[in-house]
Amino acid sequence: GIITSMAGPEGRQSGFERPYTGKQLASWAGQSVSLAVFYTLAGVFLAHASPRATGVLVALLIVHGVVVLLSLFLWVYLETHKPWETSCWGALLPDTTRWTEVKYCREHKRKIEGLDHFCFWLNISVGRSNYIPFILLVSLGVIQFTLQAVTALFFVTLWESQARDGLSDGGFIGFTVGVVVHEALVCAGLSSYLMLLVFHVHLARLGISTYAFIIDQTKQQRAKRTGTTPSRNTGAPLPPAIHPRGKTAPPGTSHPTPLPDPEAGAVTSSALELEQGGV
């Protein structure tokens, strides 16, 4: 029931290298569709609204555009940079055990300094050399989708009368349906980014990596089943996206139901391998 490595004989070299993961393809599709719908709605509104409303919208679009461009730069960097190679980003992190300890990654078949986790959304490992760009990308994702959600809500609340006056009855209905579809896409993206950001902020407070957190949670679950005392306790619930397969999310998580995600098993397996020094 554990996914084996997707890497080739020489290990994965970049996030753009095949095979792609389902989550990676889903993120590409989700971003592309949400941006296409958002800018289509904005274009329709700009063509029919008053100068005052369009001025505010243009300002929001400029800020949004800058966020998207910065995100694109960071995304390309993360997908193409080899995480075992040093970078200027890594030099910004402190020389603590978390960031100097070298661990083996079976996907890349290399030892990576400060290895935090293998990201299935990027299809690349995140370590010392690319952790800051990763956190910046996640933060910008929260900002991007928040801007989109708020702006689209303006179309059918504060600026509803202008949109209604500029469009036919059928056109306004179609416009409203577009807003609803957009908000559904944005809610999915925003919740994912926000949960990930909160989780990594929590890890920063604990001073541990994602892999260390998973190992600790696995030990606690085993200790609970056997009635023994775990060797370490972070005191934090494991987010459902990386919860071991077949387990139930601890109290306080957003999905208190069994999580069948097969990739979660692979993450846990990799973490346990790291604890044993790699394979």
Accessible surface in RSA format (square Angstrom, percent):
REM  Atomic radii and reference values for relative SASA: ProtOr
REM  Chains: A
REM  Algorithm: Lee & Richards
REM  Probe-radius: 1.40
REM  Slices: 20
REM RES _ NUM      All-atoms   Total-Side   Main-Chain    Non-polar    All polar
REM                ABS   REL    ABS   REL    ABS   REL    ABS   REL    ABS   REL
RES GLY A   1    90.79 112.0   0.00   N/A  90.79 112.0  38.09 104.5  52.70 118.0
RES ILE A   2    93.81  53.4  72.07  53.7  21.74  52.4  73.16  52.7  20.65  56.0
RES ILE A   3    56.75  32.3  50.42  37.6   6.33  15.3  56.46  40.7   0.28   0.8
RES THR A   4   107.42  76.4 101.18 102.6   6.25  14.9  73.80  99.1  33.63  50.8
RES SER A   5    37.95  32.1  16.25  21.7  21.70  50.0  16.27  34.6  21.69  30.4
RES MET A   6    45.13  23.4  30.91  20.5  14.23  33.9  20.65  17.6  24.48  32.4
RES ALA A   7    19.81  18.2   0.00   0.0  19.81  45.1   1.38   1.9  18.43  48.8
RES GLY A   8    29.52  36.4   0.00   N/A  29.52  36.4  26.38  72.4   3.13   7.0
RES PRO A   9   133.52  97.3 104.78  95.5  28.74 104.5 114.94  94.9  18.59 115.5
RES GLU A  10   143.07  82.1 128.20  97.0  14.87  35.4  51.94 100.5  91.14  74.4
RES GLY A  11     2.80   3.5   0.00   N/A   2.80   3.5   0.00   0.0   2.80   6.3
RES ARG A  12     1.67   0.7   1.51   0.8   0.16   0.4   0.56   0.8   1.11   0.7
RES GLN A  13    52.69  29.5  52.48  38.4   0.20   0.5  39.70  84.5  12.98   9.8
RES SER A  14    23.41  19.8  23.41  31.2   0.00   0.0  11.74  25.0  11.67  16.4
RES GLY A  15     0.00   0.0   0.00   N/A   0.00   0.0   0.00   0.0   0.00   0.0
RES PHE A  16    70.18  35.1  61.29  38.0   8.89  23.1  61.52  37.3   8.67  24.8
RES GLU A  17    57.99  33.3  50.59  38.3   7.40  17.6  33.47  64.7  24.52  20.0
RES ARG A  18   178.25  74.8 163.19  83.2  15.06  35.9  58.30  79.7 119.95  72.7
RES PRO A  19    69.31  50.5  65.45  59.7   3.87  14.1  69.31  57.2   0.00   0.0
RES TYR A  20    63.56  29.7  41.41  23.6  22.15  57.6  17.57  13.2  45.99  56.7
RES THR A  21     4.49   3.2   0.40   0.4   4.09   9.8   4.49   6.0   0.00   0.0
RES GLY A  22    52.28  64.5   0.00   N/A  52.28  64.5  38.00 104.3  14.28  32.0
RES LYS A  23    44.31  21.6  42.16  25.9   2.15   5.1  32.52  29.3  11.79  12.6
RES GLN A  24     0.00   0.0   0.00   0.0   0.00   0.0   0.00   0.0   0.00   0.0
RES LEU A  25    84.86  47.3  81.60  58.4   3.26   8.2  81.93  57.5   2.94   7.9
RES ALA A  26    56.47  51.9  41.16  63.5  15.31  34.8  49.42  69.6   7.05  18.7
RES SER A  27    35.60  30.1  26.07  34.8   9.53  21.9  31.16  66.4   4.44   6.2
RES TRP A  28    70.37  28.2  65.34  31.6   5.03  11.8  70.04  37.3   0.33   0.5
RES ALA A  29    55.47  51.0  47.45  73.2   8.02  18.2  55.21  77.7   0.26   0.7
RES GLY A  30    29.30  36.1   0.00   N/A  29.30  36.1  27.66  75.9   1.64   3.7
RES GLN A  31    46.63  26.1  45.85  33.5   0.78   1.9  34.02  72.4  12.60   9.6
RES SER A  32    71.46  60.4  59.78  79.8  11.67  26.9  36.97  78.7  34.49  48.3
RES VAL A  33    72.52  47.7  70.33  63.7   2.18   5.3  72.52  63.0   0.00   0.0
RES SER A  34     1.06   0.9   1.06   1.4   0.00   0.0   1.06   2.3   0.00   0.0
RES LEU A  35    36.31  20.2  36.28  26.0   0.03   0.1  36.31  25.5   0.00   0.0
RES ALA A  36    59.54  54.7  47.31  73.0  12.23  27.8  58.27  82.1   1.28   3.4
RES VAL A  37    33.87  22.3  30.75  27.8   3.12   7.5  33.87  29.4   0.00   0.0
RES PHE A  38     1.57   0.8   1.57   1.0   0.00   0.0   1.57   1.0   0.00   0.0
RES TYR A  39    89.60  41.8  81.20  46.2   8.39  21.8  74.74  56.2  14.86  18.3
RES THR A  40    85.90  61.1  75.90  76.9  10.00  23.8  60.14  80.8  25.76  38.9
RES LEU A  41     9.51   5.3   9.51   6.8   0.00   0.0   9.51   6.7   0.00   0.0
RES ALA A  42     1.25   1.2   1.25   1.9   0.00   0.0   1.25   1.8   0.00   0.0
RES GLY A  43    36.39  44.9   0.00   N/A  36.39  44.9  29.39  80.7   7.00  15.7
RES VAL A  44    49.91  32.8  45.98  41.6   3.94   9.5  49.01  42.6   0.90   2.5
RES PHE A  45     3.04   1.5   0.33   0.2   2.71   7.0   3.03   1.8   0.01   0.0
RES LEU A  46    61.65  34.3  44.74  32.0  16.90  42.5  44.79  31.5  16.86  45.4
RES ALA A  47    77.26  71.0  37.27  57.5  39.98  91.0  49.37  69.5  27.89  73.9
RES HIS A  48    81.37  44.5  55.64  38.7  25.73  65.8  38.22  39.4  43.15  50.2
RES ALA A  49    18.81  17.3   0.07   0.1  18.75  42.6   1.09   1.5  17.73  47.0
RES SER A  50    44.31  37.4  35.67  47.6   8.64  19.9  38.21  81.4   6.10   8.5
RES PRO A  51   118.36  86.3 106.41  97.0  11.94  43.4 110.95  91.6   7.41  46.0
RES ARG A  52   211.67  88.9 197.04 100.4  14.62  34.8  78.22 106.9 133.44  80.9
RES ALA A  53     3.48   3.2   0.88   1.4   2.60   5.9   3.31   4.7   0.17   0.4
RES THR A  54    22.47  16.0  22.38  22.7   0.08   0.2  12.21  16.4  10.26  15.5
RES GLY A  55    41.42  51.1   0.00   N/A  41.42  51.1  33.69  92.4   7.73  17.3
RES VAL A  56    73.05  48.1  68.39  61.9   4.66  11.2  72.22  62.7   0.83   2.3
RES LEU A  57     0.00   0.0   0.00   0.0   0.00   0.0   0.00   0.0   0.00   0.0
RES VAL A  58    66.87  44.0  66.81  60.5   0.06   0.1  66.87  58.1   0.00   0.0
RES ALA A  59    53.76  49.4  49.15  75.8   4.61  10.5  52.91  74.5   0.86   2.3
RES LEU A  60    39.13  21.8  38.15  27.3   0.97   2.5  38.53  27.1   0.60   1.6
RES LEU A  61    29.32  16.3  24.72  17.7   4.60  11.6  25.36  17.8   3.96  10.7
RES ILE A  62   110.38  62.8 102.25  76.2   8.13  19.6 109.10  78.6   1.28   3.5
RES VAL A  63    76.97  50.6  74.59  67.5   2.38   5.7  76.92  66.8   0.05   0.1
RES HIS A  64     1.04   0.6   1.04   0.7   0.00   0.0   1.04   1.1   0.00   0.0
RES GLY A  65    20.42  25.2   0.00   N/A  20.42  25.2  20.23  55.5   0.19   0.4
RES VAL A  66    78.90  51.9  77.36  70.0   1.54   3.7  77.92  67.7   0.98   2.7
RES VAL A  67    11.26   7.4  11.26  10.2   0.00   0.0  11.26   9.8   0.00   0.0
RES VAL A  68    29.16  19.2  28.63  25.9   0.53   1.3  28.65  24.9   0.51   1.4
RES LEU A  69   120.25  67.0 114.35  81.8   5.90  14.8 114.76  80.6   5.50  14.8
RES LEU A  70    89.70  50.0  89.36  63.9   0.33   0.8  89.65  63.0   0.04   0.1
RES SER A  71    12.00  10.1  11.65  15.6   0.35   0.8  11.87  25.3   0.13   0.2
RES LEU A  72    89.85  50.0  85.84  61.4   4.01  10.1  89.42  62.8   0.43   1.2
RES PHE A  73   124.44  62.3 118.25  73.2   6.19  16.1 123.47  74.9   0.97   2.8
RES LEU A  74     9.79   5.5   9.79   7.0   0.00   0.0   9.79   6.9   0.00   0.0
RES TRP A  75    67.33  27.0  67.33  32.6   0.00   0.0  61.97  33.0   5.36   8.7
RES VAL A  76    62.75  41.3  62.75  56.8   0.00   0.0  62.75  54.5   0.00   0.0
RES TYR A  77    45.37  21.2  41.01  23.3   4.35  11.3  44.43  33.4   0.94   1.2
RES LEU A  78     0.00   0.0   0.00   0.0   0.00   0.0   0.00   0.0   0.00   0.0
RES GLU A  79     0.01   0.0   0.01   0.0   0.00   0.0   0.00   0.0   0.01   0.0
RES THR A  80    66.90  47.6  53.30  54.0  13.60  32.4  41.30  55.5  25.61  38.7
RES HIS A  81    25.76  14.1  18.79  13.1   6.97  17.8  13.54  14.0  12.22  14.2
RES LYS A  82    69.51  33.9  68.23  41.9   1.28   3.0  23.35  21.0  46.16  49.2
RES PRO A  83     2.65   1.9   0.00   0.0   2.65   9.6   0.00   0.0   2.65  16.5
RES TRP A  84    47.78  19.2  20.47   9.9  27.31  64.1  16.27   8.7  31.51  51.1
RES GLU A  85    83.05  47.7  77.57  58.7   5.48  13.0  27.92  54.0  55.13  45.0
RES THR A  86   122.12  86.9 101.46 102.9  20.66  49.2  72.05  96.8  50.07  75.7
RES SER A  87    25.21  21.3   5.53   7.4  19.67  45.3  17.94  38.2   7.26  10.2
RES CYS A  88    99.10  75.0  83.30  92.9  15.80  37.1  48.48 122.8  50.62  54.6
RES TRP A  89    55.14  22.1  55.01  26.6   0.13   0.3  48.03  25.6   7.11  11.5
RES GLY A  90     4.43   5.5   0.00   N/A   4.43   5.5   4.43  12.2   0.00   0.0
RES ALA A  91    81.80  75.2  48.36  74.6  33.44  76.1  56.09  79.0  25.72  68.1
RES LEU A  92   127.19  70.8  95.46  68.3  31.73  79.8  99.42  69.8  27.76  74.7
RES LEU A  93    25.29  14.1  19.56  14.0   5.73  14.4  19.91  14.0   5.38  14.5
RES PRO A  94    75.97  55.4  63.69  58.1  12.28  44.7  75.67  62.5   0.30   1.9
RES ASP A  95   117.84  82.5  85.17  84.8  32.67  77.2  29.56  69.6  88.28  88.0
RES THR A  96    69.19  49.2  62.60  63.5   6.60  15.7  65.65  88.2   3.54   5.4
RES THR A  97   101.27  72.0  93.33  94.6   7.94  18.9  58.08  78.0  43.19  65.3
RES ARG A  98    35.57  14.9  19.26   9.8  16.32  38.8  20.87  28.5  14.70   8.9
RES TRP A  99    15.83   6.4  15.83   7.7   0.00   0.0   5.13   2.7  10.70  17.4
RES THR A 100    53.67  38.2  42.30  42.9  11.37  27.1  27.76  37.3  25.91  39.2
RES GLU A 101    78.49  45.1  69.28  52.4   9.20  21.9  27.05  52.3  51.43  42.0
RES VAL A 102    79.68  52.4  57.23  51.8  22.45  54.1  57.23  49.7  22.45  60.9
RES LYS A 103    53.48  26.1  51.11  31.4   2.37   5.7  28.15  25.3  25.33  27.0
RES TYR A 104    51.06  23.8  44.16  25.1   6.90  18.0  25.06  18.8  26.00  32.1
RES CYS A 105     6.37   4.8   3.20   3.6   3.18   7.5   3.18   8.0   3.20   3.4
RES ARG A 106    34.37  14.4  31.14  15.9   3.23   7.7  14.59  19.9  19.78  12.0
RES GLU A 107    11.69   6.7  11.69   8.8   0.00   0.0   3.39   6.6   8.30   6.8
RES HIS A 108     0.00   0.0   0.00   0.0   0.00   0.0   0.00   0.0   0.00   0.0
RES LYS A 109    80.00  39.0  60.74  37.3  19.26  45.9  40.06  36.1  39.94  42.5
RES ARG A 110   103.98  43.7  98.19  50.1   5.80  13.8  18.90  25.8  85.08  51.6
RES LYS A 111   141.59  69.1 123.30  75.7  18.29  43.5  65.97  59.4  75.62  80.5
RES ILE A 112     0.14   0.1   0.00   0.0   0.14   0.3   0.14   0.1   0.00   0.0
RES GLU A 113    65.51  37.6  60.74  46.0   4.77  11.3  19.78  38.3  45.73  37.3
RES GLY A 114     1.56   1.9   0.00   N/A   1.56   1.9   0.87   2.4   0.68   1.5
RES LEU A 115     8.89   4.9   0.74   0.5   8.15  20.5   0.74   0.5   8.15  21.9
RES ASP A 116     0.20   0.1   0.20   0.2   0.00   0.0   0.20   0.5   0.00   0.0
RES HIS A 117    17.43   9.5  17.43  12.1   0.00   0.0  14.45  14.9   2.98   3.5
RES PHE A 118    12.42   6.2   7.91   4.9   4.51  11.7   7.91   4.8   4.51  12.9
RES CYS A 119     7.67   5.8   5.15   5.7   2.52   5.9   2.52   6.4   5.15   5.6
RES PHE A 120    21.59  10.8  18.93  11.7   2.66   6.9  18.93  11.5   2.66   7.6
RES TRP A 121   104.11  41.8 102.26  49.5   1.85   4.3  85.47  45.6  18.63  30.2
RES LEU A 122    12.28   6.8  12.28   8.8   0.00   0.0  12.28   8.6   0.00   0.0
RES ASN A 123     0.00   0.0   0.00   0.0   0.00   0.0   0.00   0.0   0.00   0.0
RES ILE A 124     0.00   0.0   0.00   0.0   0.00   0.0   0.00   0.0   0.00   0.0
RES SER A 125     0.18   0.2   0.18   0.2   0.00   0.0   0.00   0.0   0.18   0.3
RES VAL A 126     0.00   0.0   0.00   0.0   0.00   0.0   0.00   0.0   0.00   0.0
RES GLY A 127     0.00   0.0   0.00   N/A   0.00   0.0   0.00   0.0   0.00   0.0
RES ARG A 128    24.64  10.3  24.64  12.6   0.00   0.0   8.39  11.5  16.25   9.8
RES SER A 129     6.83   5.8   5.47   7.3   1.35   3.1   5.98  12.7   0.85   1.2
RES ASN A 130     0.00   0.0   0.00   0.0   0.00   0.0   0.00   0.0   0.00   0.0
RES TYR A 131    16.61   7.8  16.61   9.5   0.00   0.0  14.41  10.8   2.20   2.7
RES ILE A 132    34.03  19.4  33.28  24.8   0.75   1.8  34.01  24.5   0.02   0.1
RES PRO A 133     0.00   0.0   0.00   0.0   0.00   0.0   0.00   0.0   0.00   0.0
RES PHE A 134     3.81   1.9   3.81   2.4   0.00   0.0   3.81   2.3   0.00   0.0
RES ILE A 135    40.80  23.2  40.80  30.4   0.00   0.0  40.80  29.4   0.00   0.0
RES LEU A 136    71.63  39.9  71.58  51.2   0.04   0.1  71.58  50.3   0.04   0.1
RES LEU A 137    17.59   9.8  17.59  12.6   0.00   0.0  17.59  12.4   0.00   0.0
RES VAL A 138     3.81   2.5   3.81   3.5   0.00   0.0   3.81   3.3   0.00   0.0
RES SER A 139    31.33  26.5  30.10  40.2   1.23   2.8  21.23  45.2  10.10  14.2
RES LEU A 140    25.04  13.9  25.04  17.9   0.00   0.0  25.04  17.6   0.00   0.0
RES GLY A 141     1.95   2.4   0.00   N/A   1.95   2.4   1.95   5.4   0.00   0.0
RES VAL A 142    24.01  15.8  24.01  21.7   0.00   0.0  24.01  20.9   0.00   0.0
RES ILE A 143    79.67  45.3  76.91  57.3   2.76   6.6  79.60  57.3   0.07   0.2
RES GLN A 144     2.71   1.5   2.71   2.0   0.00   0.0   0.00   0.0   2.71   2.1
RES PHE A 145     7.51   3.8   7.51   4.7   0.00   0.0   7.51   4.6   0.00   0.0
RES THR A 146    57.31  40.8  57.12  57.9   0.18   0.4  51.32  68.9   5.99   9.1
RES LEU A 147    32.30  18.0  31.88  22.8   0.43   1.1  32.28  22.7   0.02   0.1
RES GLN A 148     0.00   0.0   0.00   0.0   0.00   0.0   0.00   0.0   0.00   0.0
RES ALA A 149    17.24  15.8  17.24  26.6   0.00   0.0  17.24  24.3   0.00   0.0
RES VAL A 150    63.28  41.6  63.06  57.1   0.23   0.6  63.28  55.0   0.00   0.0
RES THR A 151     1.58   1.1   1.58   1.6   0.00   0.0   0.00   0.0   1.58   2.4
RES ALA A 152     0.00   0.0   0.00   0.0   0.00   0.0   0.00   0.0   0.00   0.0
RES LEU A 153    86.94  48.4  86.94  62.2   0.00   0.0  86.94  61.1   0.00   0.0
RES PHE A 154    51.26  25.6  51.26  31.7   0.00   0.0  51.26  31.1   0.00   0.0
RES PHE A 155     0.00   0.0   0.00   0.0   0.00   0.0   0.00   0.0   0.00   0.0
RES VAL A 156    36.61  24.1  25.05  22.7  11.56  27.9  25.05  21.8  11.56  31.4
RES THR A 157    80.22  57.1  57.46  58.3  22.76  54.2  61.12  82.1  19.10  28.9
RES LEU A 158   126.39  70.4  99.07  70.9  27.32  68.7 103.07  72.4  23.32  62.8
RES TRP A 159    23.25   9.3  23.15  11.2   0.10   0.2   7.85   4.2  15.40  25.0
RES GLU A 160    57.04  32.7  57.02  43.1   0.02   0.1   7.83  15.1  49.22  40.2
RES SER A 161    70.07  59.2  63.23  84.4   6.84  15.8  45.08  96.0  24.99  35.0
RES GLN A 162    45.95  25.7  42.48  31.0   3.47   8.3  21.63  46.0  24.32  18.4
RES ALA A 163     2.11   1.9   0.52   0.8   1.59   3.6   2.11   3.0   0.00   0.0
RES ARG A 164   116.41  48.9 110.35  56.3   6.06  14.4  43.34  59.2  73.07  44.3
RES ASP A 165   122.74  86.0  87.72  87.3  35.02  82.8  34.51  81.2  88.24  88.0
RES GLY A 166    27.96  34.5   0.00   N/A  27.96  34.5  13.95  38.3  14.01  31.4
RES LEU A 167    32.64  18.2  18.80  13.4  13.84  34.8  23.02  16.2   9.62  25.9
RES SER A 168    79.43  67.1  60.40  80.6  19.03  43.8  55.15 117.4  24.28  34.0
RES ASP A 169   119.19  83.5 112.07 111.5   7.13  16.8  35.32  83.1  83.87  83.6
RES GLY A 170    51.11  63.0   0.00   N/A  51.11  63.0  35.75  98.1  15.36  34.4
RES GLY A 171    31.49  38.8   0.00   N/A  31.49  38.8  24.49  67.2   6.99  15.7
RES PHE A 172    18.19   9.1  18.19  11.3   0.00   0.0  18.19  11.0   0.00   0.0
RES ILE A 173   114.11  64.9 112.17  83.6   1.94   4.7 114.11  82.2   0.00   0.0
RES GLY A 174    42.88  52.9   0.00   N/A  42.88  52.9  33.40  91.7   9.48  21.2
RES PHE A 175    11.54   5.8   3.56   2.2   7.97  20.7   9.66   5.9   1.88   5.4
RES THR A 176    45.04  32.0  45.04  45.7   0.00   0.0  44.53  59.8   0.50   0.8
RES VAL A 177    85.00  55.9  84.34  76.4   0.66   1.6  85.00  73.9   0.00   0.0
RES GLY A 178    16.06  19.8   0.00   N/A  16.06  19.8  15.99  43.9   0.07   0.2
RES VAL A 179     4.08   2.7   4.08   3.7   0.00   0.0   4.08   3.5   0.00   0.0
RES VAL A 180    93.70  61.7  90.76  82.2   2.95   7.1  92.39  80.3   1.31   3.6
RES VAL A 181    72.93  48.0  70.06  63.4   2.86   6.9  72.84  63.3   0.09   0.2
RES HIS A 182     0.00   0.0   0.00   0.0   0.00   0.0   0.00   0.0   0.00   0.0
RES GLU A 183    29.69  17.0  29.14  22.0   0.55   1.3  22.70  43.9   6.99   5.7
RES ALA A 184    65.11  59.9  47.94  74.0  17.17  39.0  56.94  80.2   8.17  21.6
RES LEU A 185    56.83  31.7  49.77  35.6   7.06  17.8  50.96  35.8   5.87  15.8
RES VAL A 186     0.48   0.3   0.48   0.4   0.00   0.0   0.48   0.4   0.00   0.0
RES CYS A 187    80.76  61.1  75.06  83.7   5.70  13.4  26.08  66.1  54.68  59.0
RES ALA A 188    62.97  57.9  51.76  79.9  11.21  25.5  60.54  85.3   2.43   6.4
RES GLY A 189    16.43  20.3   0.00   N/A  16.43  20.3  15.76  43.3   0.66   1.5
RES LEU A 190    39.82  22.2  39.82  28.5   0.00   0.0  39.82  28.0   0.00   0.0
RES SER A 191    63.96  54.1  55.36  73.9   8.60  19.8  46.64  99.3  17.33  24.3
RES SER A 192    53.75  45.4  47.59  63.5   6.15  14.2  25.93  55.2  27.82  39.0
RES TYR A 193    48.08  22.4  47.02  26.8   1.06   2.8  26.35  19.8  21.73  26.8
RES LEU A 194    82.50  45.9  82.50  59.0   0.00   0.0  82.50  57.9   0.00   0.0
RES MET A 195    66.90  34.6  59.31  39.3   7.59  18.1  57.30  48.7   9.60  12.7
RES LEU A 196    51.67  28.8  50.32  36.0   1.36   3.4  51.67  36.3   0.00   0.0
RES LEU A 197    36.92  20.6  36.81  26.3   0.10   0.3  36.92  25.9   0.00   0.0
RES VAL A 198    91.24  60.0  89.24  80.8   2.00   4.8  90.62  78.7   0.62   1.7
RES PHE A 199    16.23   8.1  11.57   7.2   4.66  12.1  16.11   9.8   0.12   0.3
RES HIS A 200     4.90   2.7   3.05   2.1   1.85   4.7   1.57   1.6   3.33   3.9
RES VAL A 201    81.85  53.9  79.18  71.7   2.68   6.5  81.58  70.9   0.27   0.7
RES HIS A 202    55.02  30.1  53.80  37.4   1.22   3.1  47.31  48.8   7.71   9.0
RES LEU A 203     0.00   0.0   0.00   0.0   0.00   0.0   0.00   0.0   0.00   0.0
RES ALA A 204    64.46  59.3  43.51  67.1  20.95  47.7  45.30  63.8  19.15  50.7
RES ARG A 205   196.85  82.7 157.24  80.2  39.61  94.3  51.29  70.1 145.56  88.2
RES LEU A 206    62.00  34.5  34.83  24.9  27.17  68.3  38.17  26.8  23.83  64.1
RES GLY A 207    44.60  55.0   0.00   N/A  44.60  55.0  25.75  70.7  18.85  42.2
RES ILE A 208    11.05   6.3   8.03   6.0   3.02   7.3  11.05   8.0   0.00   0.0
RES SER A 209    15.46  13.1  14.16  18.9   1.30   3.0   5.52  11.8   9.94  13.9
RES THR A 210     3.49   2.5   3.49   3.5   0.00   0.0   3.49   4.7   0.00   0.0
RES TYR A 211    10.77   5.0  10.77   6.1   0.00   0.0   5.79   4.4   4.98   6.1
RES ALA A 212    27.12  24.9  21.18  32.7   5.93  13.5  24.98  35.2   2.13   5.6
RES PHE A 213     0.09   0.0   0.09   0.1   0.00   0.0   0.09   0.1   0.00   0.0
RES ILE A 214     0.15   0.1   0.15   0.1   0.00   0.0   0.15   0.1   0.00   0.0
RES ILE A 215    19.80  11.3  19.73  14.7   0.07   0.2  19.80  14.3   0.00   0.0
RES ASP A 216     2.76   1.9   1.43   1.4   1.33   3.2   2.66   6.3   0.10   0.1
RES GLN A 217    11.21   6.3  11.21   8.2   0.00   0.0   0.01   0.0  11.20   8.5
RES THR A 218    10.95   7.8  10.95  11.1   0.00   0.0  10.90  14.6   0.05   0.1
RES LYS A 219    68.51  33.4  64.63  39.7   3.88   9.2  34.66  31.2  33.85  36.1
RES GLN A 220    42.30  23.7  37.64  27.5   4.66  11.1  11.51  24.5  30.79  23.4
RES GLN A 221    34.17  19.1  31.31  22.9   2.86   6.8  29.47  62.7   4.70   3.6
RES ARG A 222   114.88  48.2 114.67  58.5   0.21   0.5  34.75  47.5  80.14  48.6
RES ALA A 223     6.33   5.8   4.22   6.5   2.11   4.8   5.74   8.1   0.60   1.6
RES LYS A 224   180.90  88.3 152.92  93.8  27.98  66.6 104.64  94.2  76.26  81.2
RES ARG A 225   145.18  61.0 105.37  53.7  39.80  94.8  70.08  95.8  75.10  45.5
RES THR A 226    97.53  69.4  63.68  64.6  33.85  80.7  68.91  92.6  28.62  43.3
RES GLY A 227    70.20  86.6   0.00   N/A  70.20  86.6  34.94  95.9  35.26  79.0
RES THR A 228    88.37  62.8  71.13  72.1  17.23  41.1  67.66  90.9  20.71  31.3
RES THR A 229   126.43  89.9  99.86 101.2  26.57  63.3  64.55  86.7  61.88  93.5
RES PRO A 230    43.93  32.0  28.21  25.7  15.72  57.1  33.11  27.3  10.82  67.2
RES SER A 231    94.98  80.3  49.16  65.6  45.83 105.6  58.14 123.8  36.84  51.6
RES ARG A 232   109.78  46.1 102.51  52.3   7.28  17.3  49.36  67.5  60.43  36.6
RES ASN A 233   104.09  71.8  72.71  70.3  31.38  75.6  19.64  47.3  84.45  81.6
RES THR A 234    20.85  14.8   2.85   2.9  18.00  42.9   9.01  12.1  11.84  17.9
RES GLY A 235    64.92  80.1   0.00   N/A  64.92  80.1  32.17  88.3  32.75  73.3
RES ALA A 236     6.80   6.2   0.37   0.6   6.42  14.6   2.81   4.0   3.99  10.6
RES PRO A 237    66.28  48.3  55.37  50.5  10.92  39.7  59.90  49.5   6.38  39.7
RES LEU A 238     0.00   0.0   0.00   0.0   0.00   0.0   0.00   0.0   0.00   0.0
RES PRO A 239    16.86  12.3  13.44  12.3   3.42  12.4  16.85  13.9   0.00   0.0
RES PRO A 240    10.62   7.7   5.83   5.3   4.79  17.4   6.06   5.0   4.56  28.4
RES ALA A 241    43.87  40.3  28.65  44.2  15.22  34.6  39.51  55.6   4.36  11.5
RES ILE A 242    31.57  18.0  31.57  23.5   0.00   0.0  31.57  22.7   0.00   0.0
RES HIS A 243     1.38   0.8   1.28   0.9   0.09   0.2   0.51   0.5   0.86   1.0
RES PRO A 244     9.69   7.1   9.69   8.8   0.00   0.0   9.69   8.0   0.00   0.0
RES ARG A 245   108.64  45.6  91.75  46.8  16.89  40.2  20.13  27.5  88.52  53.6
RES GLY A 246    60.42  74.5   0.00   N/A  60.42  74.5  32.03  87.9  28.40  63.6
RES LYS A 247    71.50  34.9  69.02  42.4   2.48   5.9  42.31  38.1  29.19  31.1
RES THR A 248    81.35  57.9  65.39  66.3  15.96  38.0  42.28  56.8  39.08  59.1
RES ALA A 249     5.77   5.3   0.00   0.0   5.77  13.1   0.00   0.0   5.77  15.3
RES PRO A 250    30.79  22.4  25.06  22.8   5.73  20.8  30.71  25.4   0.09   0.5
RES PRO A 251   127.20  92.7 107.24  97.8  19.96  72.6 115.97  95.8  11.23  69.8
RES GLY A 252    80.07  98.7   0.00   N/A  80.07  98.7  36.77 100.9  43.30  97.0
RES THR A 253    22.07  15.7   3.39   3.4  18.68  44.5   9.02  12.1  13.05  19.7
RES SER A 254    77.31  65.3  43.98  58.7  33.32  76.8  52.99 112.8  24.32  34.1
RES HIS A 255    97.92  53.5  96.46  67.0   1.45   3.7  52.47  54.1  45.45  52.9
RES PRO A 256    93.28  68.0  76.88  70.1  16.40  59.6  76.88  63.5  16.40 101.9
RES THR A 257    77.53  55.1  76.86  77.9   0.67   1.6  61.84  83.1  15.69  23.7
RES PRO A 258    95.73  69.8  85.56  78.0  10.17  37.0  85.56  70.6  10.17  63.2
RES LEU A 259    24.97  13.9  24.59  17.6   0.38   1.0  24.89  17.5   0.08   0.2
RES PRO A 260   107.13  78.1  96.30  87.8  10.83  39.4 101.60  83.9   5.53  34.4
RES ASP A 261    39.09  27.4  33.05  32.9   6.04  14.3  26.91  63.3  12.18  12.1
RES PRO A 262    63.80  46.5  63.80  58.2   0.00   0.0  63.80  52.7   0.00   0.0
RES GLU A 263    25.61  14.7  25.59  19.4   0.02   0.0   8.69  16.8  16.92  13.8
RES ALA A 264     2.67   2.5   0.90   1.4   1.77   4.0   2.35   3.3   0.32   0.9
RES GLY A 265     2.79   3.4   0.00   N/A   2.79   3.4   2.79   7.6   0.00   0.0
RES ALA A 266     4.67   4.3   4.39   6.8   0.29   0.7   4.67   6.6   0.00   0.0
RES VAL A 267    11.22   7.4   9.09   8.2   2.12   5.1  11.22   9.7   0.00   0.0
RES THR A 268    13.50   9.6  13.50  13.7   0.00   0.0  13.50  18.1   0.00   0.0
RES SER A 269    25.18  21.3  19.45  26.0   5.73  13.2   8.71  18.5  16.47  23.1
RES SER A 270    16.25  13.7  15.11  20.2   1.14   2.6   6.75  14.4   9.51  13.3
RES ALA A 271     0.06   0.1   0.06   0.1   0.00   0.0   0.06   0.1   0.00   0.0
RES LEU A 272    34.57  19.3  34.57  24.7   0.00   0.0  34.57  24.3   0.00   0.0
RES GLU A 273    33.35  19.1  32.78  24.8   0.58   1.4  14.97  29.0  18.38  15.0
RES LEU A 274     6.76   3.8   6.65   4.8   0.11   0.3   6.74   4.7   0.03   0.1
RES GLU A 275    75.67  43.4  47.54  36.0  28.14  67.0  29.97  58.0  45.71  37.3
RES GLN A 276   142.40  79.6 105.71  77.3  36.69  87.3  43.06  91.7  99.34  75.3
RES GLY A 277    57.58  71.0   0.00   N/A  57.58  71.0  32.08  88.0  25.50  57.1
RES GLY A 278    19.01  23.4   0.00   N/A  19.01  23.4   2.29   6.3  16.72  37.4
RES VAL A 279   119.06  78.3  66.52  60.2  52.54 126.6 104.02  90.4  15.04  40.8
END  Absolute sums over single chains surface
CHAIN  1 A    13569.0      10835.6       2733.5       9346.8       4222.2
END  Absolute sums over all chains
TOTAL         13569.0      10835.6       2733.5       9346.8       4222.2
